[in-house]
């Protein structure tokens, strides 16, 4: 048995140590993101490595590829937040513009179709469309998070609604349970980020006011 297949049994179901530890890091990532700390990204990077191993064990190729994507985007987000955190008010969060939101939706739709067709062609997943949706949605959410867009929280909600049943059906019980906890943390994170943005907006003069 490979190291990434090690685990224990609860109520007749096997729980992988990599799945457990990786999801602990994932929960930590959401909690740290709520607080806008740059430590969000190294914790996410660690979780991605562990969940990559767990996904290989469960033969969920799309989810494994998603962890590779997470690792790459974690480096991007780490760089962006490290720069943003050096500002006087810390990391500045904001809603996406209409163009940014349209671009994210377009990528989500086109990307899901493209990835699903690839998974079907190579017979790489037993559930190619939800697998692809989670993969692309996670990429869009993490990219938007790296740019400190408040909208990324809502993308995660959409991903969680599909991620919970897929994880449970794949036998990744810890992942399924954690996805449920994610939903609560994500809604709380959205509330906190929006409150921070609104408070900053009240104290930030409008451009036309400054011109006068």
MDTraj code that builds the backbone (N, CA, C; nanometers):
import mdtraj as md
import numpy as np

residues = "UNK UNK UNK UNK UNK UNK UNK UNK UNK UNK UNK UNK UNK UNK UNK UNK UNK UNK UNK UNK UNK UNK UNK UNK UNK UNK UNK UNK UNK UNK UNK UNK UNK UNK UNK UNK UNK UNK UNK UNK UNK UNK UNK UNK UNK UNK UNK UNK UNK UNK UNK UNK UNK UNK UNK UNK UNK UNK UNK UNK UNK UNK UNK UNK UNK UNK UNK UNK UNK UNK UNK UNK UNK UNK UNK UNK UNK UNK UNK UNK UNK UNK UNK UNK UNK UNK UNK UNK UNK UNK UNK UNK UNK UNK UNK UNK UNK UNK UNK UNK UNK UNK UNK UNK UNK UNK UNK UNK UNK UNK UNK UNK UNK UNK UNK UNK UNK UNK UNK UNK UNK UNK UNK UNK UNK UNK UNK UNK UNK UNK UNK UNK UNK UNK UNK UNK UNK UNK UNK UNK UNK UNK UNK UNK UNK UNK UNK UNK UNK UNK UNK UNK UNK UNK UNK UNK UNK UNK UNK UNK UNK UNK UNK UNK UNK UNK UNK UNK UNK UNK UNK UNK UNK UNK UNK UNK UNK UNK UNK UNK UNK UNK UNK UNK UNK UNK UNK UNK UNK UNK UNK UNK UNK UNK UNK UNK UNK UNK UNK UNK UNK UNK UNK UNK UNK UNK UNK UNK UNK UNK UNK UNK".split()
xyz = np.array([
    [0.0842, -0.1199, 0.0000],
    [0.0000, 0.0000, 0.0000],
    [0.0877, 0.1249, 0.0000],
    [0.0569, 0.2182, -0.0876],
    [0.1334, 0.3428, -0.0963],
    [0.1045, 0.4317, 0.0239],
    [0.1974, 0.5229, 0.0521],
    [0.1816, 0.6113, 0.1687],
    [0.0556, 0.6953, 0.1578],
    [0.0163, 0.7349, 0.0347],
    [-0.0996, 0.8203, 0.0207],
    [-0.2316, 0.7436, 0.0303],
    [-0.2213, 0.6102, 0.0422],
    [-0.3411, 0.5288, 0.0603],
    [-0.3626, 0.4901, 0.2060],
    [-0.2720, 0.5338, 0.2939],
    [-0.2840, 0.5011, 0.4361],
    [-0.4016, 0.5758, 0.4978],
    [-0.4668, 0.5088, 0.5939],
    [-0.5798, 0.5738, 0.6587],
    [-0.6377, 0.4877, 0.7687],
    [-0.7605, 0.5154, 0.8064],
    [-0.8292, 0.4391, 0.9116],
    [-0.9767, 0.4312, 0.8738],
    [-1.0509, 0.3472, 0.9442],
    [-1.1910, 0.3254, 0.9117],
    [-1.2830, 0.3839, 1.0191],
    [-1.3879, 0.4481, 0.9736],
    [-1.4912, 0.5022, 1.0620],
    [-1.6263, 0.4603, 1.0050],
    [-1.7044, 0.3891, 1.0857],
    [-1.8370, 0.3425, 1.0435],
    [-1.8311, 0.2677, 0.9096],
    [-1.7265, 0.1889, 0.8930],
    [-1.7151, 0.1084, 0.7722],
    [-1.6585, 0.1811, 0.6521],
    [-1.6265, 0.3084, 0.6672],
    [-1.5719, 0.3874, 0.5566],
    [-1.4258, 0.4226, 0.5849],
    [-1.3419, 0.4085, 0.4820],
    [-1.2008, 0.4405, 0.4993],
    [-1.1771, 0.5901, 0.4869],
    [-1.1031, 0.6433, 0.5822],
    [-1.0659, 0.7850, 0.5815],
    [-0.9151, 0.7928, 0.5566],
    [-0.8758, 0.8579, 0.4487],
    [-0.7340, 0.8723, 0.4161],
    [-0.6701, 0.9815, 0.5005],
    [-0.5483, 0.9556, 0.5478],
    [-0.4776, 1.0587, 0.6249],
    [-0.4486, 1.1813, 0.5386],
    [-0.4166, 1.1576, 0.4116],
    [-0.3898, 1.2708, 0.3231],
    [-0.5151, 1.3556, 0.3022],
    [-0.6306, 1.2891, 0.2940],
    [-0.7573, 1.3600, 0.2790],
    [-0.7875, 1.4413, 0.4046],
    [-0.7624, 1.3817, 0.5207],
    [-0.7893, 1.4494, 0.6478],
    [-0.6982, 1.5711, 0.6669],
    [-0.5659, 1.5497, 0.6498],
    [-0.4706, 1.6594, 0.6698],
    [-0.4860, 1.7673, 0.5630],
    [-0.5093, 1.7248, 0.4383],
    [-0.5257, 1.8219, 0.3302],
    [-0.6463, 1.9100, 0.3507],
    [-0.7552, 1.8510, 0.3990],
    [-0.8754, 1.9303, 0.4222],
    [-0.8634, 2.0182, 0.5456],
    [-0.7812, 1.9766, 0.6415],
    [-0.7536, 2.0640, 0.7560],
    [-0.6833, 2.1907, 0.7062],
    [-0.5901, 2.1728, 0.6129],
    [-0.5227, 2.2890, 0.5532],
    [-0.6215, 2.3730, 0.4725],
    [-0.7138, 2.3060, 0.4027],
    [-0.8122, 2.3786, 0.3226],
    [-0.9020, 2.4647, 0.4109],
    [-0.9439, 2.4099, 0.5242],
    [-1.0247, 2.4879, 0.6177],
    [-0.9440, 2.6059, 0.6722],
    [-0.8162, 2.5783, 0.7028],
    [-0.7299, 2.6859, 0.7503],
    [-0.7136, 2.7957, 0.6470],
    [-0.7102, 2.7561, 0.5193],
    [-0.6973, 2.8529, 0.4104],
    [-0.8157, 2.9494, 0.4084],
    [-0.9371, 2.8960, 0.4229],
    [-1.0563, 2.9813, 0.4216],
    [-1.0561, 3.0743, 0.5411],
    [-1.0211, 3.0223, 0.6579],
    [-1.0167, 3.1042, 0.7798],
    [-0.9133, 3.2165, 0.7660],
    [-0.7961, 3.1835, 0.7099],
    [-0.6913, 3.2847, 0.6921],
    [-0.7301, 3.3864, 0.5850],
    [-0.7992, 3.3412, 0.4802],
    [-0.8426, 3.4333, 0.3748],
    [-0.9404, 3.5361, 0.4301],
    [-1.0271, 3.4932, 0.5207],
    [-1.1214, 3.5869, 0.5832],
    [-1.0462, 3.7006, 0.6509],
    [-0.9307, 3.6698, 0.7058],
    [-0.8504, 3.7686, 0.7778],
    [-0.7484, 3.8389, 0.6892],
    [-0.7506, 3.8091, 0.5608],
    [-0.6688, 3.8767, 0.4603],
    [-0.5192, 3.8688, 0.4910],
    [-0.4753, 3.7560, 0.5423],
    [-0.3345, 3.7383, 0.5726],
    [-0.2637, 3.6604, 0.4628],
    [-0.1402, 3.6951, 0.4372],
    [-0.0637, 3.6308, 0.3306],
    [-0.0364, 3.4840, 0.3615],
    [-0.0504, 3.4431, 0.4893],
    [-0.0313, 3.3034, 0.5260],
    [-0.1364, 3.2130, 0.4626],
    [-0.2413, 3.2732, 0.4085],
    [-0.3426, 3.1964, 0.3347],
    [-0.2777, 3.1064, 0.2300],
    [-0.1792, 3.1584, 0.1604],
    [-0.1259, 3.0904, 0.0421],
    [-0.0297, 2.9757, 0.0716],
    [0.0669, 2.9887, 0.1644],
    [0.1494, 2.8701, 0.1943],
    [0.0684, 2.7551, 0.2538],
    [-0.0360, 2.7876, 0.3309],
    [-0.1218, 2.6825, 0.3858],
    [-0.1988, 2.6148, 0.2722],
    [-0.2461, 2.6945, 0.1766],
    [-0.3170, 2.6368, 0.0623],
    [-0.2242, 2.5492, -0.0208],
    [-0.1008, 2.5911, -0.0376],
    [-0.0040, 2.5140, -0.1146],
    [0.0198, 2.3767, -0.0505],
    [0.0329, 2.3751, 0.0819],
    [0.0516, 2.2491, 0.1538],
    [-0.0692, 2.1581, 0.1383],
    [-0.1884, 2.2168, 0.1536],
    [-0.3103, 2.1380, 0.1377],
    [-0.3246, 2.0807, -0.0014],
    [-0.2817, 2.1549, -0.1016],
    [-0.2924, 2.1078, -0.2395],
    [-0.2096, 1.9822, -0.2625],
    [-0.0905, 1.9790, -0.2050],
    [-0.0041, 1.8615, -0.2207],
    [-0.0699, 1.7386, -0.1569],
    [-0.1241, 1.7554, -0.0378],
    [-0.1864, 1.6436, 0.0328],
    [-0.3131, 1.5945, -0.0378],
    [-0.3958, 1.6879, -0.0847],
    [-0.5198, 1.6488, -0.1512],
    [-0.4942, 1.5918, -0.2905],
    [-0.3842, 1.6312, -0.3519],
    [-0.3444, 1.5693, -0.4789],
    [-0.3217, 1.4199, -0.4577],
    [-0.2516, 1.3872, -0.3503],
    [-0.2247, 1.2473, -0.3194],
    [-0.3543, 1.1719, -0.2884],
    [-0.4449, 1.2346, -0.2133],
    [-0.5723, 1.1704, -0.1791],
    [-0.6563, 1.1465, -0.3034],
    [-0.6560, 1.2402, -0.3956],
    [-0.7351, 1.2261, -0.5180],
    [-0.6813, 1.1157, -0.6074],
    [-0.5499, 1.1008, -0.6122],
    [-0.4916, 0.9907, -0.6895],
    [-0.5375, 0.8574, -0.6330],
    [-0.5428, 0.8496, -0.5008],
    [-0.5861, 0.7261, -0.4370],
    [-0.7313, 0.6935, -0.4698],
    [-0.8162, 0.7993, -0.4809],
    [-0.9585, 0.7801, -0.5093],
    [-0.9874, 0.7729, -0.6591],
    [-0.8832, 0.7875, -0.7414],
    [-0.8963, 0.7829, -0.8881],
    [-0.9906, 0.8918, -0.9400],
    [-0.9836, 1.0104, -0.8792],
    [-1.0610, 1.1258, -0.9254],
    [-0.9620, 1.2191, -0.9950],
    [-0.9418, 1.1966, -1.1239],
    [-0.8366, 1.2680, -1.1972],
    [-0.8597, 1.4172, -1.2011],
    [-0.9839, 1.4591, -1.2236],
    [-1.0132, 1.6018, -1.2299],
    [-0.9786, 1.6712, -1.0994],
    [-1.0099, 1.6064, -0.9888],
    [-0.9802, 1.6668, -0.8592],
    [-0.8296, 1.6722, -0.8349],
    [-0.7575, 1.5701, -0.8818],
    [-0.6121, 1.5706, -0.8686],
    [-0.5514, 1.6851, -0.9490],
    [-0.5993, 1.7026, -1.0722],
    [-0.5508, 1.8126, -1.1560],
    [-0.5856, 1.9476, -1.0938],
    [-0.7000, 1.9513, -1.0264],
    [-0.7396, 2.0748, -0.9594],
    [-0.6375, 2.1140, -0.8530],
    [-0.5804, 2.0160, -0.7844],
    [-0.4819, 2.0461, -0.6810],
    [-0.3520, 2.1003, -0.7408],
    [-0.3167, 2.0505, -0.8598],
    [-0.1998, 2.1053, -0.9296],
    [-0.2252, 2.2517, -0.9638],
    [-0.3472, 2.2783, -1.0139],
    [-0.3861, 2.4152, -1.0458],
    [-0.3831, 2.5036, -0.9207],
    [-0.4328, 2.4495, -0.8086],
    [-0.4317, 2.5244, -0.6830],
    [-0.2892, 2.5631, -0.6432],
    [-0.1969, 2.4693, -0.6608],
    [-0.0582, 2.4957, -0.6228],
    [-0.0005, 2.6107, -0.7052],
    [-0.0283, 2.6094, -0.8360],
    [0.0208, 2.7166, -0.9237],
    [-0.0420, 2.8506, -0.8852],
    [-0.1744, 2.8504, -0.8642],
    [-0.2432, 2.9749, -0.8290],
    [-0.2069, 3.0220, -0.6885],
    [-0.1680, 2.9300, -0.6017],
    [-0.1243, 2.9692, -0.4676],
    [0.0023, 3.0545, -0.4759],
    [0.0907, 3.0178, -0.5673],
    [0.2133, 3.0977, -0.5868],
    [0.1766, 3.2367, -0.6389],
    [0.0814, 3.2408, -0.7340],
    [0.0342, 3.3693, -0.7884],
    [-0.0291, 3.4546, -0.6784],
    [-0.1199, 3.3948, -0.6013],
    [-0.1867, 3.4690, -0.4948],
    [-0.0909, 3.5145, -0.3873],
    [0.0064, 3.4311, -0.3563],
    [0.1078, 3.4650, -0.2560],
    [0.1822, 3.5915, -0.2988],
    [0.2183, 3.5949, -0.4253],
    [0.2895, 3.7115, -0.4785],
    [0.2023, 3.8372, -0.4735],
    [0.0757, 3.8250, -0.5183],
    [-0.0139, 3.9407, -0.5217],
    [-0.0449, 3.9926, -0.3818],
    [-0.0735, 3.9026, -0.2893],
    [-0.1095, 3.9458, -0.1540],
    [0.0115, 3.9992, -0.0773],
    [0.1290, 3.9435, -0.1071],
    [0.2503, 3.9940, -0.0402],
    [0.2720, 4.1403, -0.0761],
    [0.2441, 4.1763, -0.2018],
    [0.2549, 4.3157, -0.2452],
    [0.1435, 4.3998, -0.1852],
    [0.0203, 4.3492, -0.1896],
    [-0.0933, 4.4250, -0.1403],
    [-0.0905, 4.4467, 0.0090],
    [-0.0362, 4.3516, 0.0839],
    [-0.0337, 4.3621, 0.2297],
    [0.0627, 4.4695, 0.2787],
    [0.1516, 4.5156, 0.1886],
    [0.2464, 4.6200, 0.2295],
    [0.1843, 4.7593, 0.2259],
    [0.0588, 4.7708, 0.1785],
    [-0.0082, 4.8998, 0.1767],
    [-0.0476, 4.9407, 0.3182],
    [-0.0681, 5.0693, 0.3376],
    [-0.0963, 5.1220, 0.4714],
    [-0.2189, 5.0566, 0.5346],
    [-0.3234, 5.0320, 0.4560],
    [-0.4466, 4.9737, 0.5076],
    [-0.4522, 4.8216, 0.4914],
    [-0.3379, 4.7608, 0.4590],
    [-0.3384, 4.6176, 0.4362],
    [-0.3956, 4.5838, 0.3004],
    [-0.4295, 4.4580, 0.2804],
    [-0.4828, 4.4134, 0.1528],
    [-0.6171, 4.4807, 0.1257],
    [-0.6285, 4.5461, 0.0096],
    [-0.7512, 4.6165, -0.0272],
    [-0.8412, 4.5233, -0.1086],
    [-0.9580, 4.4930, -0.0539],
    [-1.0539, 4.4060, -0.1224],
    [-1.1582, 4.4925, -0.1922],
    [-1.2185, 4.4374, -0.2996],
    [-1.3172, 4.5138, -0.3756],
    [-1.4057, 4.4200, -0.4557],
    [-1.5258, 4.4649, -0.4951],
    [-1.6082, 4.3843, -0.5857],
    [-1.5465, 4.3861, -0.7255],
    [-1.5742, 4.2841, -0.8034],
    [-1.5265, 4.2819, -0.9404],
    [-1.6039, 4.3808, -1.0254],
    [-1.5407, 4.4300, -1.1302],
    [-1.6111, 4.5162, -1.2243],
    [-1.7026, 4.4304, -1.3118],
    [-1.7901, 4.4944, -1.3872],
    [-1.8770, 4.4198, -1.4769],
    [-1.7978, 4.3380, -1.5760],
    [-1.6889, 4.3932, -1.6255],
    [-1.6046, 4.3208, -1.7218],
    [-1.5373, 4.2007, -1.6568],
    [-1.4891, 4.2179, -1.5338],
    [-1.4243, 4.1074, -1.4640],
    [-1.5234, 3.9944, -1.4361],
    [-1.6440, 4.0316, -1.3956],
    [-1.7452, 3.9295, -1.3665],
    [-1.7853, 3.8542, -1.4929],
    [-1.8029, 3.9271, -1.6023],
    [-1.8387, 3.8631, -1.7292],
    [-1.7284, 3.7672, -1.7737],
    [-1.6041, 3.8086, -1.7549],
    [-1.4914, 3.7239, -1.7938],
    [-1.4873, 3.5961, -1.7104],
    [-1.5122, 3.6085, -1.5799],
    [-1.5115, 3.4918, -1.4932],
    [-1.6222, 3.3935, -1.5318],
    [-1.7412, 3.4458, -1.5625],
    [-1.8526, 3.3597, -1.6027],
    [-1.8240, 3.2907, -1.7365],
    [-1.7636, 3.3651, -1.8285],
    [-1.7307, 3.3077, -1.9591],
    [-1.6276, 3.1955, -1.9445],
    [-1.5279, 3.2194, -1.8616],
    [-1.4256, 3.1172, -1.8384],
    [-1.4878, 2.9948, -1.7720],
    [-1.5794, 3.0175, -1.6777],
    [-1.6441, 2.9062, -1.6081],
    [-1.7242, 2.8198, -1.7050],
    [-1.8001, 2.8844, -1.7945],
    [-1.8832, 2.8095, -1.8893],
    [-1.7987, 2.7375, -1.9948],
    [-1.7111, 2.8127, -2.0622],
    [-1.6304, 2.7541, -2.1691],
    [-1.5296, 2.6530, -2.1137],
    [-1.4697, 2.6872, -2.0002],
    [-1.3706, 2.5980, -1.9408],
    [-1.4305, 2.4659, -1.8957],
    [-1.5500, 2.4718, -1.8362],
    [-1.6156, 2.3489, -1.7924],
    [-1.6420, 2.2565, -1.9106],
    [-1.6934, 2.3124, -2.0192],
    [-1.7222, 2.2314, -2.1378],
    [-1.5941, 2.1692, -2.1942],
    [-1.4886, 2.2491, -2.2033],
    [-1.3632, 2.1999, -2.2607],
    [-1.3011, 2.0898, -2.1757],
    [-1.2949, 2.1118, -2.0453],
    [-1.2333, 2.0133, -1.9562],
    [-1.3170, 1.8856, -1.9500],
    [-1.4499, 1.9003, -1.9479],
    [-1.5372, 1.7829, -1.9440],
    [-1.5189, 1.6961, -2.0679],
    [-1.5077, 1.7588, -2.1845],
    [-1.4880, 1.6835, -2.3082],
    [-1.3533, 1.6106, -2.3078],
    [-1.2523, 1.6748, -2.2502],
    [-1.1220, 1.6093, -2.2394],
    [-1.1282, 1.4889, -2.1461],
    [-1.1944, 1.5057, -2.0327],
    [-1.2061, 1.3952, -1.9375],
    [-1.2839, 1.2793, -1.9986],
    [-1.3889, 1.3121, -2.0755],
    [-1.4656, 1.2076, -2.1419],
    [-1.3814, 1.1363, -2.2472],
    [-1.3056, 1.2132, -2.3237],
    [-1.2244, 1.1557, -2.4322],
    [-1.1205, 1.0577, -2.3780],
    [-1.0564, 1.0933, -2.2672],
    [-0.9516, 1.0087, -2.2110],
    [-1.0047, 0.9139, -2.1031],
    [-1.1375, 0.9156, -2.0836],
    [-1.2003, 0.8307, -1.9818],
    [-1.1284, 0.8476, -1.8473],
    [-1.1051, 0.9739, -1.8109],
    [-1.0243, 1.0055, -1.6934],
    [-1.1064, 1.0303, -1.5673],
    [-1.2377, 1.0278, -1.5772],
    [-1.3219, 1.0517, -1.4603],
    [-1.4555, 0.9832, -1.4795],
    [-1.5098, 0.9304, -1.3692],
    [-1.6411, 0.8656, -1.3795],
    [-1.7544, 0.9685, -1.3812],
    [-1.7227, 1.0941, -1.3473],
    [-1.8224, 1.2024, -1.3478],
    [-1.7605, 1.3252, -1.4129],
    [-1.7378, 1.3219, -1.5456],
    [-1.6589, 1.4273, -1.6118],
    [-1.7161, 1.5678, -1.6012],
    [-1.8482, 1.5849, -1.6124],
    [-1.9032, 1.7212, -1.6121],
    [-1.8976, 1.7872, -1.4750],
    [-1.9439, 1.7224, -1.3679],
    [-1.9274, 1.7868, -1.2365],
    [-1.7810, 1.7995, -1.1972],
    [-1.6996, 1.7012, -1.2360],
    [-1.5562, 1.7064, -1.2076],
    [-1.4943, 1.8283, -1.2757],
    [-1.5319, 1.8493, -1.4023],
    [-1.4794, 1.9636, -1.4778],
    [-1.5290, 2.0957, -1.4206],
    [-1.6553, 2.0997, -1.3824],
    [-1.7138, 2.2210, -1.3247],
    [-1.6407, 2.2620, -1.1971],
    [-1.6113, 2.1630, -1.1123],
    [-1.5400, 2.1916, -0.9878],
    [-1.3980, 2.2386, -1.0173],
    [-1.3348, 2.1740, -1.1141],
    [-1.1979, 2.2110, -1.1512],
    [-1.1904, 2.3561, -1.1995],
    [-1.2753, 2.3910, -1.2964],
    [-1.2714, 2.5247, -1.3546],
    [-1.3231, 2.6288, -1.2550],
    [-1.4301, 2.5943, -1.1830],
    [-1.4830, 2.6874, -1.0837],
    [-1.3821, 2.7178, -0.9747],
    [-1.3081, 2.6169, -0.9324],
    [-1.2050, 2.6364, -0.8310],
    [-1.0935, 2.7261, -0.8829],
    [-1.0589, 2.7075, -1.0108],
    [-0.9559, 2.7926, -1.0716],
    [-1.0019, 2.9377, -1.0756],
    [-1.1267, 2.9587, -1.1182],
    [-1.1803, 3.0954, -1.1265],
    [-1.1873, 3.1597, -0.9889],
    [-1.2309, 3.0828, -0.8895],
    [-1.2422, 3.1364, -0.7539],
    [-1.1047, 3.1728, -0.6970],
    [-1.0075, 3.0846, -0.7165],
    [-0.8739, 3.1092, -0.6614],
    [-0.8059, 3.2260, -0.7311],
    [-0.8264, 3.2384, -0.8621],
    [-0.7705, 3.3525, -0.9355],
    [-0.8319, 3.4831, -0.8847],
    [-0.9653, 3.4841, -0.8684],
    [-1.0328, 3.6041, -0.8181],
    [-0.9904, 3.6353, -0.6754],
    [-0.9653, 3.5315, -0.5967],
    [-0.9154, 3.5508, -0.4599],
    [-0.7782, 3.6170, -0.4628],
    [-0.6934, 3.5719, -0.5543],
    [-0.5603, 3.6308, -0.5662],
    [-0.5660, 3.7786, -0.6003],
    [-0.6712, 3.8207, -0.6719],
    [-0.6888, 3.9615, -0.7073],
    [-0.7708, 4.0375, -0.6029],
    [-0.8016, 3.9687, -0.4923],
    [-0.8752, 4.0281, -0.3796],
    [-1.0146, 4.0764, -0.4198],
    [-1.0808, 4.0003, -0.5083],
    [-1.2171, 4.0332, -0.5497],
    [-1.3170, 3.9660, -0.4558],
    [-1.4088, 4.0429, -0.4015],
    [-1.5089, 3.9894, -0.3099],
    [-1.5901, 3.8777, -0.3756],
    [-1.6080, 3.8861, -0.5055],
    [-1.6898, 3.7898, -0.5792],
    [-1.6405, 3.6460, -0.5663],
    [-1.5144, 3.6278, -0.5316],
    [-1.4620, 3.4921, -0.5282],
    [-1.5350, 3.4063, -0.4258],
    [-1.5882, 3.4676, -0.3211],
    [-1.6626, 3.3911, -0.2203],
    [-1.7853, 3.3244, -0.2818],
    [-1.8567, 3.3968, -0.3699],
    [-1.9776, 3.3411, -0.4310],
    [-1.9457, 3.2311, -0.5309],
    [-1.8297, 3.2406, -0.5962],
    [-1.7901, 3.1328, -0.6866],
    [-1.7673, 3.0054, -0.6062],
    [-1.7103, 3.0202, -0.4859],
    [-1.6886, 2.9032, -0.4018],
    [-1.8207, 2.8408, -0.3577],
    [-1.9226, 2.9231, -0.3334],
    [-2.0539, 2.8692, -0.2982],
    [-2.1047, 2.7791, -0.4110],
    [-2.0921, 2.8283, -0.5346],
    [-2.1382, 2.7505, -0.6509],
    [-2.0596, 2.6201, -0.6644],
    [-1.9311, 2.6235, -0.6339],
    [-1.8481, 2.5030, -0.6413],
    [-1.8871, 2.4043, -0.5314],
    [-1.9099, 2.4550, -0.4108],
    [-1.9455, 2.3687, -0.2980],
    [-2.0741, 2.2911, -0.3224],
    [-2.1703, 2.3532, -0.3893],
    [-2.2992, 2.2885, -0.4115],
    [-2.2866, 2.1626, -0.4979],
    [-2.1827, 2.1570, -0.5789],
    [-2.1565, 2.0378, -0.6600],
    [-2.0508, 1.9504, -0.5929],
    [-1.9586, 2.0128, -0.5235],
    [-1.8474, 1.9403, -0.4633],
    [-1.8877, 1.8437, -0.3537],
    [-1.9885, 1.8793, -0.2750],
    [-2.0302, 1.7922, -0.1646],
    [-2.0780, 1.6561, -0.2155],
    [-2.1789, 1.6513, -0.3042],
    [-2.2241, 1.5191, -0.3495],
    [-2.1178, 1.4418, -0.4276],
    [-2.0351, 1.5098, -0.5070],
    [-1.9322, 1.4393, -0.5832],
    [-1.8294, 1.3751, -0.4913],
    [-1.7880, 1.4481, -0.3875],
    [-1.6894, 1.3943, -0.2937],
    [-1.7449, 1.2725, -0.2200],
    [-1.8703, 1.2800, -0.1772],
    [-1.9306, 1.1683, -0.1052],
    [-1.9433, 1.0455, -0.1950],
    [-1.9846, 1.0669, -0.3197],
    [-1.9987, 0.9554, -0.4131],
    [-1.8637, 0.8962, -0.4518],
    [-1.7555, 0.9760, -0.4374],
    [-1.6204, 0.9286, -0.4698],
    [-1.5566, 0.8549, -0.3524],
    [-1.6245, 0.8557, -0.2377],
    [-1.5693, 0.7905, -0.1199],
    [-1.4784, 0.8787, -0.0377],
    [-1.4665, 1.0069, -0.0731],
    [-1.3844, 1.1012, 0.0033],
    [-1.4740, 1.1674, 0.1086],
    [-1.4984, 1.0944, 0.2168],
    [-1.5948, 1.1395, 0.3158],
    [-1.5489, 1.2647, 0.3902],
    [-1.4210, 1.2722, 0.4187],
    [-1.3704, 1.3916, 0.4868],
    [-1.3870, 1.5137, 0.3968],
    [-1.3525, 1.4968, 0.2685],
    [-1.3675, 1.6077, 0.1743],
    [-1.5132, 1.6523, 0.1662],
    [-1.6054, 1.5560, 0.1608],
    [-1.7468, 1.5903, 0.1537],
    [-1.7931, 1.6679, 0.2757],
    [-1.7509, 1.6236, 0.3932],
    [-1.7888, 1.6926, 0.5165],
    [-1.7288, 1.8330, 0.5211],
    [-1.6037, 1.8433, 0.4786],
    [-1.5359, 1.9727, 0.4818],
    [-1.6006, 2.0703, 0.3838],
    [-1.6430, 2.0212, 0.2667],
    [-1.7131, 2.1076, 0.1719],
    [-1.8362, 2.1708, 0.2381],
    [-1.9055, 2.0920, 0.3220],
    [-2.0212, 2.1455, 0.3923],
    [-1.9821, 2.2555, 0.4895],
    [-1.8713, 2.2353, 0.5609],
    [-1.8222, 2.3382, 0.6531],
    [-1.7768, 2.4609, 0.5748],
    [-1.7171, 2.4358, 0.4583],
    [-1.6736, 2.5454, 0.3719],
    [-1.7872, 2.6439, 0.3452],
    [-1.9050, 2.5892, 0.3202],
    [-2.0176, 2.6747, 0.2840],
    [-2.0450, 2.7776, 0.3918],
    [-2.0372, 2.7350, 0.5177],
    [-2.0592, 2.8273, 0.6297],
    [-1.9461, 2.9291, 0.6372],
    [-1.8216, 2.8822, 0.6248],
    [-1.7063, 2.9718, 0.6324],
    [-1.7037, 3.0711, 0.5168],
    [-1.7435, 3.0244, 0.3989],
    [-1.7436, 3.1112, 0.2813],
    [-1.8443, 3.2250, 0.2971],
    [-1.9631, 3.1928, 0.3445],
    [-2.0647, 3.2967, 0.3654],
    [-2.0180, 3.3974, 0.4699],
    [-1.9500, 3.3484, 0.5735],
    [-1.8958, 3.4376, 0.6757],
    [-1.7843, 3.5245, 0.6182],
    [-1.7003, 3.4636, 0.5331],
    [-1.5915, 3.5386, 0.4708],
    [-1.6436, 3.6483, 0.3800],
    [-1.7481, 3.6163, 0.3036],
    [-1.8082, 3.7174, 0.2165],
    [-1.8605, 3.8348, 0.2985],
    [-1.9267, 3.8052, 0.4075],
    [-1.9816, 3.9110, 0.4933],
    [-1.8699, 4.0018, 0.5459],
    [-1.7605, 3.9409, 0.5909],
    [-1.6506, 4.0202, 0.6472],
    [-1.5815, 4.1044, 0.5410],
    [-1.5550, 4.0457, 0.4242],
    [-1.4883, 4.1214, 0.3173],
    [-1.5764, 4.2359, 0.2684],
    [-1.7059, 4.2101, 0.2550],
    [-1.7963, 4.3152, 0.2087],
    [-1.8044, 4.4283, 0.3108],
    [-1.8057, 4.3931, 0.4368],
    [-1.8103, 4.4951, 0.5422],
    [-1.6827, 4.5801, 0.5393],
    [-1.5684, 4.5170, 0.5180],
    [-1.4416, 4.5905, 0.5105],
    [-1.4429, 4.6856, 0.3910],
    [-1.4903, 4.6355, 0.2763],
    [-1.4949, 4.7196, 0.1566],
    [-1.5911, 4.8369, 0.1747],
    [-1.7074, 4.8117, 0.2337],
    [-1.8049, 4.9178, 0.2544],
    [-1.7515, 5.0234, 0.3496],
    [-1.6826, 4.9804, 0.4548],
    [-1.6259, 5.0762, 0.5506],
    [-1.5208, 5.1627, 0.4841],
    [-1.4381, 5.1021, 0.3980],
    [-1.3355, 5.1794, 0.3276],
    [-1.3983, 5.2752, 0.2272],
    [-1.5071, 5.2313, 0.1615],
    [-1.5732, 5.3147, 0.0608],
    [-1.6327, 5.4402, 0.1221],
    [-1.6842, 5.4276, 0.2442],
    [-1.7449, 5.5431, 0.3115],
    [-1.6414, 5.6500, 0.3386],
    [-1.5178, 5.6075, 0.3698],
    [-1.4123, 5.7027, 0.4050],
    [-1.3227, 5.7408, 0.2892],
    [-1.3526, 5.6880, 0.1705],
    [-1.2725, 5.7206, 0.0535],
    [-1.3450, 5.8220, -0.0309],
    [-1.2889, 5.9422, -0.0502],
    [-1.3558, 6.0445, -0.1293],
    [-1.3765, 5.9998, -0.2732],
    [-1.4896, 6.0377, -0.3314],
    [-1.5121, 6.0087, -0.4723],
    [-1.4184, 6.0924, -0.5573],
    [-1.3801, 6.0425, -0.6749],
    [-1.2857, 6.1169, -0.7606],
    [-1.3336, 6.2571, -0.7918],
    [-1.4661, 6.2764, -0.8147],
    [-1.5128, 6.4090, -0.8490],
    [-1.5044, 6.5042, -0.7303],
    [-1.5164, 6.4468, -0.6088],
    [-1.5062, 6.5300, -0.4897],
    [-1.3631, 6.5789, -0.4697],
    [-1.2690, 6.4904, -0.4985],
    [-1.1278, 6.5288, -0.4869],
    [-1.0940, 6.6369, -0.5877],
    [-1.1505, 6.6275, -0.7079],
    [-1.1224, 6.7245, -0.8139],
    [-1.1669, 6.8644, -0.7743],
    [-1.2753, 6.8723, -0.6958],
    [-1.3229, 7.0036, -0.6545],
    [-1.2313, 7.0670, -0.5504],
])
top = md.Topology()
chain = top.add_chain()
for i, resn in enumerate(residues, 1):
    res = top.add_residue(resn, chain, resSeq=i)
    for name in ("N", "CA", "C"):
        top.add_atom(name, md.element.get_by_symbol(name[0]), res)
traj = md.Trajectory(xyz[None], top)
